[in-house]
């Protein structure tokens, strides 16, 4: 059986988000909060705000890239169902 992956979105207290994929999201979240990840180091603590269903790696990479291409546009919120941040 092939391993399955999930795409995830984490967020810090400043509202910054990071999109990634992993076989083990709880381990990966621990790594982000332990400053192991280059892109999230020193910007935590991070909390998990969204995960996809489990899927093969190729599908997970496609979804991760699709979410990242959406930026802060409406497509990201449509795909994840996350609420849009309110303007300050």
C-alpha positions as CSV (number, residue, x, y, z in Angstrom):
1,X,0.0,0.0,0.0
2,X,1.3,3.5,-0.9
3,X,1.6,6.1,1.8
4,X,-1.0,8.9,1.8
5,X,-0.5,12.5,2.3
6,X,-2.5,15.5,3.5
7,X,-2.2,19.1,2.6
8,X,-2.5,21.4,5.6
9,X,-2.7,25.1,6.5
10,X,-1.2,26.4,9.7
11,X,-1.6,29.9,11.1
12,X,0.3,32.0,13.7
13,X,-1.1,34.6,16.1
14,X,-0.3,37.4,13.6
15,X,-2.5,35.7,11.1
16,X,0.3,34.5,8.8
17,X,-0.4,31.2,7.1
18,X,1.8,28.4,5.8
19,X,0.6,25.7,3.4
20,X,2.4,22.4,3.3
21,X,1.9,18.6,2.9
22,X,2.8,15.7,5.1
23,X,2.2,12.0,5.9
24,X,2.0,12.9,9.6
25,X,0.6,16.3,10.2
26,X,0.8,16.3,14.0
27,X,4.6,15.5,13.7
28,X,5.0,18.2,11.1
29,X,3.2,20.7,13.3
30,X,5.5,19.9,16.2
31,X,8.4,20.5,13.8
32,X,7.1,23.9,12.8
33,X,6.6,24.9,16.5
34,X,10.1,23.6,17.3
35,X,11.6,25.9,14.6
36,X,12.8,23.0,12.5
37,X,11.2,24.4,9.3
38,X,13.1,27.1,7.5
39,X,10.1,29.1,6.4
40,X,8.2,29.1,9.8
41,X,11.2,29.4,12.1
42,X,10.8,32.1,14.7
43,X,7.3,33.0,13.6
44,X,5.3,30.6,15.8
45,X,3.6,29.3,17.7
46,X,1.6,27.7,14.8
47,X,-1.8,26.1,15.0
48,X,-3.5,23.8,12.5
49,X,-6.5,25.5,10.8
50,X,-7.2,23.2,7.8
51,X,-6.4,19.7,6.4
52,X,-7.3,18.0,3.3
53,X,-8.5,14.4,2.9
54,X,-5.7,11.8,2.5
55,X,-4.5,11.3,-1.0
56,X,-1.5,10.1,-3.0
57,X,1.6,12.3,-3.0
58,X,1.1,13.5,-6.6
59,X,-2.4,14.7,-5.9
60,X,-1.3,16.3,-2.6
61,X,1.5,18.2,-4.4
62,X,-1.0,19.4,-7.0
63,X,-3.4,20.6,-4.3
64,X,-0.6,22.3,-2.3
65,X,0.6,24.2,-5.4
66,X,-3.0,25.1,-6.3
67,X,-3.6,26.6,-2.9
68,X,-0.3,28.5,-3.0
69,X,-1.1,29.9,-6.4
70,X,-4.3,31.3,-5.0
71,X,-2.4,33.7,-2.7
72,X,-4.9,35.7,-0.7
73,X,-7.5,35.5,-3.4
74,X,-11.0,34.1,-3.1
75,X,-9.9,30.7,-4.6
76,X,-8.0,29.9,-1.4
77,X,-11.1,30.5,0.8
78,X,-13.3,28.6,-1.6
79,X,-11.1,25.6,-1.7
80,X,-10.4,25.4,2.1
81,X,-13.7,26.8,3.4
82,X,-11.7,29.0,5.8
83,X,-13.2,32.4,6.7
84,X,-11.6,35.5,5.1
85,X,-9.7,37.7,7.6
86,X,-11.6,40.9,8.5
87,X,-9.8,44.1,7.4
88,X,-8.3,46.1,10.2
